[in-house]
Amino acid sequence: MSTMSKMFAPLPPSYFPEIRRQSMGRLFGFCIHETRKSAGLSIEEAASLSGMALTEWMAIEDGNVPQDINRLRAMAEAMQVSFDKIATMVLVCRGAWNSNQWARPLARHTHTQINSPL
C-alpha cells in the first residue's frame, strides 16, 4: 500500500450517518443565521426574544439542532417569520435529527406541502 493511499483511506460506512447529520445540522444553523440577519437581529437580541440562553442560540447556529418543537416556534416568533418557514428548514435539513423524528409531525403542523415521500 502506498503512502498516499494510507493518507486517504476511505471512511468506514458507519461514519456516513454521523457526517450527514453534522452536515445537515450546519446547514440548518446557517439557515437560522441568515434568517436572523435578514430580520435585523443580533444574536443576543434573537436569543433574548426567544427566551433562550445566548449559548443555546449560538449552538443552534453552529449546527446543534434543537430537540424541542417549542424552541423552533420561539425562534420563528423572535425572528418574526412564519413557523412554516422554520418547519421547511427542518424538513430540508431533516438528516440533522436522529431518525427523522420531526418530519411527519412538522408536516401536520404546517401548511407547507411536501412533494417528496418521507
Secondary structure, DSSP 4 states (H G I P E B T S, - for coil): --HHHHHTPPPPGGGHHHHHHHHHHHHHHHHHHHHHHHTT--HHHHHHHHT--HHHHHHHHTT---S-HHHHHHHHHHHT--HHHHHHHHHHTGGGSGGGTTHHHHHHHSS----S--
